């Protein structure tokens, strides 16, 4: 191992290392840089060439669009609509079809990374934030923390923030025999060439999953000229719901006297939707308030009730909360109308390589088991957060060292108050924090940009308060 040499911060300067430079890690770094008045080194460890991309926003596929209007996305809770303001003032070009019929902007997802990177540039230029293009492979407690990188270097840090990306999807047991098959796309993120090949040559495709990732894959295949048929299969066969626009805010409040059970919460949501409907509001109005009050709702639920909510209601929440961009919704509707897309409730039974494709046995509700031959199988079941340690060598090593442990609900890492990571002994690890969706077992709603931004601000504030030689100040911009 070797130290970072001239890149190692001065010994007297406190060092904050942020592992992961996607939206969460980049936003923590940005807010911390603005909050500190005294010198401190902010190091973001991220192998991608730009900060702010992460898994969600590194895609170059023009079919992949943000699934909420740009006016609702921001890096700064004090600046509502930060993304849209940046788009309108930066001269950034929009691809055709980015504006919905009501004027709302649903640009390509990669523009979010451009926006984040533009905000970071002044701090990167002055060195206040430094991007280390490497991957962290080990973190140990040693006079603070020592972090080993995959380029052979090592650095010391006083504080560490885990802001790593979502894990890849897990392969269902029924498809285990296909692990080495070139016809299986186990994780479509970053597999543009494979998807392009499928679009040009396949005639029958199985997409496992029917949520937002499934919609992205189907829209991408359609854009690239796919002329065949698609079966999209999930346990309940639910597709992501669409947006409604230009409706007044619902008056329902779920944070005041919050529900104490999953059943009570469900009843209150249904009643709110009915009441709003009588007032002429769409169901989206009540669900917007559930999202707004999501962290208060989660905090009020006992652990057992949180488990029930995840087990019985999560899939319904996901398809109503994670709404589909109008442009992508139009693709799905058109393919369904052409009888080229079937969205089916069912389960996989088995699959194996066969002459000319993959033969899949599956069972739909109230229908006898059936077998179909597919040219390709694409998994879009979403991140396997329950297997987070198995999917990340770094996190697995940190867990074995007693620095972290998975949260009991299988949503990510166990976190306690003030964003602190819980170690193997059940106690918070001093100086180790978690930012972003891996903390949602403790925080609750933490998948959308507004919630991730608020959590990143909280993590940055906690860091600023805790650094011994860097007193927090009002937000400041680099000279």
Secondary structure, 3 states (H helix, E strand, C coil): CEECHHHCCCCCCEEEEEECCCHHHHHHHHHHHHHECCCEEEEEECCCCCCCCHHHHCCCCCCCECCCCHHHCCCCCCCCCHHHHHHHHHCCCCCCCCECCCCCECCECHHHHHHHHHHHHHHHHHCCEEEECCCEEEEEECCCEEEEECCCEEEEECEEEECCCCCCCCCCHHHHHHCCCCCEECCCCCCHHHHHHHHHHCCEEEEECCCHHHHHHHHHHHHCCCCCEEEEEECCCCCCCCCCCCCCCCCCCCCCCCCCCHHHHHHHHHHHHHHHHHCCCCHHHHHHHHHHCHHHHHHHCCHHHHHHHHHHHHHHHHHHHCCCCHHHHHHHHHHHHCCCEEEEEEEEEEEEEECCEEEEEEEECCCCCEEEEECEEEECCCCCHHHHHHHCHHHHHHHHCCCCCECCCCCCECEEHHHEEECCCCCEEEEEEECCHHHHHHHCCCCCHHHHHHHHHHHHHHHHHHCCCCCECCCCCCC
